Amino acid sequence: MTIASPQVAVLMALHQGAAFLRDQLDSIASQQDVGWRLVVGDDGSTDGGPAMVKEFAALHSDRVQLRTGPQQGAVAQFRALLRMAPAVEFVALADQDDVWHSDKLARAATALRSVPADRPAVYCSRVTICDARLRPIALSRLPHRPPNFRHALVQNVVQGNTVVLNRASMQLLRAADMLSGPVTMHDWWIYQIVSGAGGRVIYDPRPSLLYRQHDANVVGANDGARSRLASLGRMLRGDHARWSRQNLASLTACAPLLTPGNRVLLAEFRQLLDGGPATRLAALRRAGFYRQGRLSQAALWAAAALGRV
């Protein structure tokens, strides 16, 4: 029996992206062994980006849509795109300034088809970090421990520009979107909701794209020593605590979608944020929350002691 080629809807957020957009559009068009459709949400661009999308659409009849975004930033844009995504087997998220490997979507589809169709699943991968001219700088770090909800509550490993979702995860995320208030980052929210509902998180150790670094990145790579130290500094200063409370509020609203065991972990997470010093450290020990890497895990313990998780 012949297995049909995967059908993938690609959701791209666009804002003042003309400088690098053409390379990304070409890399989407080059995807092998899949049927792709592109939905672009434009957040009020005043450069040539929307015109480039229209030119691209003229070359790929009936496969490209350009829509007006909510103009409230990247997180709101991707949530809006997820709400309007076509009903296809898989949905991929795309940044405007990367370059995809030609087998990116096919590899993701193969991995996701290994999961039962009724189980939510998200594919993500390593990336090759590049400069603005796409000269490689480094590979992103591999996670040392498996992705799951107890990790997702304190750190994100699902990089949004690599994400591909199966149909069950799309149904789950649409239900969560109706319940959630503001979220910190759309990719972290996806990781928390899918893992919290007992879904599968597939992390591909092979890079799937060239991740371009430039002055206009909304969120840049967090893999260099300086960036990691800055991240740990934000945690110890308490900046991370604001994100955690926003995540807690969103996940509390979505609690009916979580597994019973993960609702228990969410209650422990609340203790980690709201309890006194002894309560916080006990919650961290009981629940086994963890971050990737020994230094980052040590910072988590320090932040728990200081009330800054």
C-alpha positions as CSV (number, residue, x, y, z in Angstrom):
1,M,0.0,0.0,0.0
2,T,1.4,3.4,-1.0
3,I,1.6,6.0,1.8
4,A,0.5,9.4,0.7
5,S,3.0,12.2,0.8
6,P,2.7,14.3,3.9
7,Q,0.7,17.5,3.6
8,V,2.2,20.4,5.7
9,A,0.9,23.9,6.4
10,V,3.8,26.3,7.1
11,L,2.9,29.2,9.3
12,M,5.2,32.2,9.0
13,A,5.2,35.4,11.1
14,L,6.3,38.4,9.0
15,H,7.4,41.8,10.3
16,Q,9.9,44.0,8.5
17,G,11.5,40.9,7.1
18,A,12.4,41.9,3.6
19,A,16.2,41.8,4.1
20,F,16.3,38.0,4.5
21,L,12.9,36.8,3.5
22,R,13.7,35.6,-0.1
23,D,16.2,33.0,1.1
24,Q,13.6,31.6,3.5
25,L,10.8,31.5,0.9
26,D,13.2,29.7,-1.5
27,S,14.1,27.1,1.1
28,I,10.4,26.4,1.8
29,A,9.8,25.9,-1.9
30,S,12.7,23.5,-2.0
31,Q,11.2,21.0,0.5
32,Q,11.4,17.5,-0.8
33,D,8.8,14.7,-0.6
34,V,6.0,16.8,1.0
35,G,3.1,18.9,-0.2
36,W,3.5,22.3,1.4
37,R,1.2,25.3,1.8
38,L,2.3,28.6,3.3
39,V,0.3,31.0,5.4
40,V,2.0,34.2,6.2
41,G,0.7,36.6,8.8
42,D,2.0,40.1,8.3
43,D,2.2,42.3,11.4
44,G,2.1,45.7,9.7
45,S,5.3,45.6,7.7
46,T,6.2,48.8,5.8
47,D,9.2,47.3,3.9
48,G,9.1,45.1,0.8
49,G,8.3,41.9,2.6
50,P,4.5,41.6,1.8
51,A,5.3,42.3,-1.9
52,M,7.9,39.5,-1.9
53,V,5.2,37.1,-0.5
54,K,2.8,38.2,-3.2
55,E,5.5,37.5,-5.9
56,F,6.2,34.2,-4.3
57,A,2.5,33.4,-4.3
58,A,2.3,34.2,-8.0
59,L,4.9,31.5,-8.7
60,H,3.2,28.9,-6.5
61,S,-0.5,29.1,-7.4
62,D,-3.0,28.3,-4.7
63,R,-0.3,27.4,-2.2
64,V,0.4,30.7,-0.5
65,Q,-1.8,33.0,1.6
66,L,-0.9,36.4,3.0
67,R,-3.0,37.6,5.9
68,T,-3.1,40.5,8.2
69,G,-1.8,39.7,11.7
70,P,-3.0,41.1,15.1
71,Q,0.0,43.5,15.3
72,Q,0.7,42.6,18.9
73,G,4.1,40.9,18.5
74,A,5.4,37.5,17.6
75,V,3.6,35.5,20.3
76,A,0.2,36.8,19.4
77,Q,1.0,36.4,15.7
78,F,1.8,32.7,16.1
79,R,-1.2,32.0,18.2
80,A,-3.4,33.7,15.6
81,L,-1.7,31.6,12.8
82,L,-2.3,28.4,14.8
83,R,-6.0,29.3,15.1
84,M,-6.3,29.8,11.3
85,A,-4.1,26.9,10.1
86,P,-5.5,24.7,7.3
87,A,-6.8,21.3,8.4
88,V,-3.8,19.2,7.1
89,E,-1.7,16.3,8.6
90,F,1.1,18.5,9.9
91,V,1.7,22.2,10.7
92,A,5.1,23.8,10.8
93,L,6.2,27.1,12.3
94,A,8.6,29.3,10.3
95,D,10.6,32.4,11.1
96,Q,11.2,34.9,8.3
97,D,15.0,34.9,8.3
98,D,16.2,31.3,8.5
99,V,17.1,28.9,5.7
100,W,15.6,25.4,5.9
101,H,17.4,22.2,4.9
102,S,15.5,20.7,2.0
103,D,14.6,17.6,4.0
104,K,13.4,19.5,7.1
105,L,9.6,18.8,6.7
106,A,10.1,15.3,5.4
107,R,12.2,14.3,8.4
108,A,9.7,15.8,10.7
109,A,6.8,14.0,9.1
110,T,8.6,10.7,9.3
111,A,9.3,11.2,13.0
112,L,5.7,12.3,13.7
113,R,4.1,9.4,11.8
114,S,5.9,7.1,14.2
115,V,3.5,8.4,17.0
116,P,-0.1,7.1,17.1
117,A,-2.3,9.6,15.3
118,D,-4.4,10.3,18.4
119,R,-1.5,11.2,20.6
120,P,-0.3,14.9,20.5
121,A,3.3,15.2,19.3
122,V,5.7,18.0,18.5
123,Y,8.9,17.7,16.5
124,C,11.8,20.0,17.1
125,S,15.5,19.9,16.3
126,R,19.0,21.2,16.7
127,V,20.0,24.2,14.5
128,T,23.1,25.5,12.9
129,I,23.7,29.0,14.3
130,C,25.0,31.3,11.6
131,D,25.9,35.0,11.2
132,A,23.8,37.4,9.0
133,R,25.6,36.1,5.9
134,L,24.8,32.5,6.8
135,R,28.3,31.6,7.7
136,P,28.2,28.8,10.4
137,I,29.1,29.8,13.9
138,A,28.2,26.7,16.0
139,L,25.6,24.0,16.5
140,S,23.0,24.5,19.1
141,R,23.4,22.5,22.3
142,L,21.9,19.1,22.6
143,P,19.7,18.5,25.7
144,H,21.4,16.3,28.3
145,R,18.1,15.0,29.7
146,P,14.8,14.1,28.0
147,P,12.2,16.7,27.3
148,N,9.1,16.4,29.5
149,F,6.7,18.4,31.6
150,R,8.9,18.6,34.8
151,H,11.6,20.2,32.6
152,A,9.1,22.3,30.5
153,L,7.9,24.1,33.7
154,V,11.4,25.7,34.3
155,Q,13.1,25.8,30.9
156,N,12.3,25.6,27.2
157,V,14.0,23.2,24.8
158,V,11.5,23.4,21.9
159,Q,12.9,26.0,19.5
160,G,10.0,27.6,17.7
161,N,11.5,27.9,14.3
162,T,12.0,24.1,14.1
163,V,8.5,23.1,15.4
164,V,6.3,20.7,13.4
165,L,3.0,19.6,15.0
166,N,0.7,16.6,14.2
167,R,-3.0,17.0,14.0
168,A,-3.7,15.8,17.5
169,S,-1.4,18.5,18.9
170,M,-3.1,21.1,16.8
171,Q,-6.5,20.1,18.3
172,L,-4.9,20.3,21.8
173,L,-3.3,23.7,21.2
174,R,-6.5,25.2,19.9
175,A,-8.3,24.0,23.0
176,A,-5.6,25.5,25.1
177,D,-5.6,28.7,23.2
178,M,-9.3,29.2,24.2
179,L,-8.4,28.8,27.9
180,S,-5.0,30.5,28.1
181,G,-4.4,34.1,28.9
182,P,-1.1,35.8,27.9
183,V,1.9,33.4,27.5
184,T,5.6,34.1,27.7
185,M,6.7,32.6,24.4
186,H,4.6,30.6,21.9
187,D,7.2,27.8,21.6
188,W,7.6,27.4,25.4
189,W,3.8,27.3,25.7
190,I,3.6,24.6,23.0
191,Y,6.2,22.6,24.9
192,Q,4.4,22.9,28.2
193,I,0.9,22.1,26.8
194,V,1.9,19.1,24.7
195,S,4.1,17.6,27.3
196,G,1.6,18.4,30.1
197,A,-1.2,16.6,28.2
198,G,1.0,13.5,27.9
199,G,2.0,14.2,24.4
200,R,5.3,13.2,22.8
201,V,8.2,15.7,22.3
202,I,10.6,14.5,19.6
203,Y,14.0,16.2,19.6
204,D,16.0,15.6,16.5
205,P,19.8,15.8,17.1
206,R,20.4,16.6,13.5
207,P,20.1,20.3,12.5
208,S,17.1,21.1,10.3
209,L,17.9,24.7,9.4
210,L,20.4,27.6,9.4
211,Y,19.5,29.9,12.2
212,R,20.5,33.4,11.1
213,Q,21.7,35.8,13.8
214,H,21.4,39.5,13.1
215,D,20.6,42.8,14.8
216,A,16.8,42.4,14.4
217,N,16.3,39.0,15.9
218,V,13.3,38.9,18.2
219,V,15.0,36.1,20.3
220,G,18.5,35.2,19.4
221,A,20.5,32.0,20.0
222,N,21.2,31.3,23.6
223,D,24.1,28.9,23.2
224,G,27.3,30.9,23.7
225,A,28.9,31.1,27.2
226,R,28.1,34.8,27.4
227,S,24.4,34.1,26.5
228,R,24.2,31.3,29.0
229,L,25.6,33.4,31.8
230,A,23.2,36.2,30.9
231,S,20.3,33.7,31.1
232,L,21.4,32.5,34.5
233,G,21.8,36.1,35.6
234,R,18.2,36.8,34.6
235,M,17.1,33.9,36.7
236,L,19.0,35.0,39.8
237,R,17.9,38.6,39.4
238,G,14.3,37.5,39.4
239,D,13.5,38.3,35.7
240,H,12.6,34.6,35.2
241,A,10.1,34.7,38.0
242,R,7.8,37.0,36.1
243,W,7.8,34.5,33.2
244,S,7.1,31.6,35.6
245,R,4.1,33.3,37.1
246,Q,2.7,34.0,33.7
247,N,3.2,30.4,32.7
248,L,1.6,29.2,35.9
249,A,-1.5,31.3,35.3
250,S,-1.8,30.0,31.7
251,L,-1.3,26.4,32.7
252,T,-3.7,26.7,35.6
253,A,-6.4,27.8,33.2
254,C,-5.5,24.8,31.0
255,A,-5.4,22.3,33.9
256,P,-8.3,20.2,32.5
257,L,-6.1,19.4,29.5
258,L,-3.2,18.0,31.6
259,T,-2.8,14.5,32.8
260,P,-3.5,13.8,36.5
261,G,0.1,13.3,37.2
262,N,1.1,16.5,35.5
263,R,-1.6,18.4,37.5
264,V,0.2,17.2,40.6
265,L,3.5,18.5,39.2
266,L,1.8,21.9,38.5
267,A,0.7,22.0,42.1
268,E,4.3,21.4,43.1
269,F,5.4,24.2,40.7
270,R,3.0,26.6,42.5
271,Q,4.7,25.6,45.8
272,L,8.1,26.3,44.2
273,L,6.9,29.8,43.3
274,D,4.7,30.7,46.3
275,G,6.1,28.9,49.3
276,G,8.6,29.9,51.9
277,P,12.3,28.9,51.5
278,A,11.9,25.4,53.0
279,T,8.7,24.8,51.1
280,R,10.2,25.9,47.8
281,L,13.3,23.6,48.2
282,A,11.1,20.7,49.3
283,A,8.9,21.1,46.2
284,L,11.9,21.2,43.9
285,R,13.3,18.0,45.5
286,R,10.0,16.2,45.5
287,A,9.0,17.1,41.9
288,G,12.4,16.7,40.4
289,F,12.2,19.8,38.3
290,Y,15.4,20.2,36.2
291,R,17.2,22.5,33.7
292,Q,19.7,21.3,31.1
293,G,23.3,21.3,32.3
294,R,24.9,21.3,35.7
295,L,25.5,25.0,36.0
296,S,21.9,25.8,35.0
297,Q,20.6,23.2,37.4
298,A,22.7,24.7,40.2
299,A,21.2,28.1,39.3
300,L,17.7,26.6,39.6
301,W,18.4,25.5,43.2
302,A,19.9,28.9,44.0
303,A,16.8,30.7,42.5
304,A,14.5,28.4,44.5
305,A,16.3,29.3,47.7
306,L,16.0,33.0,46.9
307,G,12.4,32.9,45.6
308,R,13.4,33.8,42.1
309,V,12.4,30.8,40.0
